[in-house]
Amino acid sequence: MRAHRRILIGFTGALVAASVVLSGCGSSKGGNSPGNTPAGTSPATGAGSASATESAAAALVPAAIKSKGEITIAMDASYPPMEFFKPGTKSPIIGMDADLGFALGKLLGLKVNEVNATFDAIIPGLQSGKYDVGMSSFTDNKEREKIVDFVTYFSAGESFYVKSDSSKTFDGLDSLCGAKVAVENGTTEQSDALAQSKKCTAAGKQAVTVQQFSDQSGANLAVSSGRADVGFADSPPVAYIIQQSNGQFKESGKPFGTAPYGIALPKDNGMAKAVQAAMTELIANGDYADMLKKWDLSDGAITESVINGAQS
C-alpha cells in the first residue's frame, strides 16, 4: 500500500509508450471528474451538496489557513483510479482522490489547487510547508503518524499482479522469495518486499530482488516487459490495472494486509479536525458513496472517518 497502496496510472503513459496495448487511464468514467478544470483548481461548483457557509467543518479551519483562502493538495498522478491523468494529458488530475479533494475544499470554504508530485516527495513537502494536504492513497501507519496527521477515508489491501501468460504464482509475502518484484518508491509494498527479502535469506531461501521505481508506471512496465516476475501494489490499483490491460495482466493470489488510507496533513497544525468534520459530512450526505461508486471503489468504503487511525 502506498505506504501507500495505490492504483496504477502510469500504466497509460509508460506502457503505451513502450508499445504495450494498455489503456491504464482510459476509463470513460474520468470524463466528468470535478478535477476537469483548468490548472487543477477547484471549480465554482464542485462535488458536495453543502456550501461552505452551511458546513460546520469550515468553522474548524485554523485562522492561518482560512486567511490564505486556499489549500494546495499534492498527489502522485500515476495511480488510477485514485489519482491520474487522462492518456496524453498532464492536466488536470482526475480520480477518486481528486474528486474528494475538491469536495472537501468546498465544505471547508477553501479554494483547492491539486498538484502532481512524486509520491515519496509529498510528506517532506508537507513538512516544509510546500503543500497543505497530501492525498495520494497513503496508508495510515504508526511510523507516518510520527511526522504527519492522517484523516481516514478509505480501506485497501495489497495485491500481486503478473503477466497473463506467467506460470508463476504469488500468494502472500512468503511467496516472493527468489522472485523479482516491481514496486513504487515510498510505498508500503516497497517496505514489505525489502523486509520480506531479509526474512527469506534468514530462512535459508533466496532473497527477493526488489526493483524500485519512481512511479507506478515504471513498475507496470517492468512487469509487462518481463524484467520483473510480479508487480506489487495496493489492491484497488491492481484491480484497475488488470481491468484496463486488455488481458495482458492477471491477479495472483488474494489481497491481504487491509489497512486505512489517510489524508495527510502537517503534524498538529489544526487541520485534522476540520478535514475529519468535512469527511464525516460527505459520508452522511451520500456524496462520499457517490464518488466511490463513480470510480468502482465502493468495496473500500468506510462508515466513520477518524484521526490517526493506524492499525500498526
Secondary structure, 3 states (H helix, E strand, C coil): CCCCCCCCCHHHHHHHHCCCCCCCCCCHHHHHCCCCCHHHECCCCCCCCCCHHHCHHHHHCCHHHHHHCEEEEEECCEECCCEECCCCCCCCCECHHHHHHHHHHHHHCCEEEEEECCHHHHHHHHHHCCCCEEEEEEECCHHHHCCEEEEEEEEEEEEEEEECCCCCCCCCHHHHCCCEEEEECCCHHHHHHHHHHHHHHHCCCCCCEEEEECCHHHHHHHHHCCCCCEEEEEHHHHHHHHHCCCCCEEEEEEEEEEEEEEEEEECCCCHHHHHHHHHHHHHHHCHHHHHHHHCCCHHHCCCCCCECCCCC
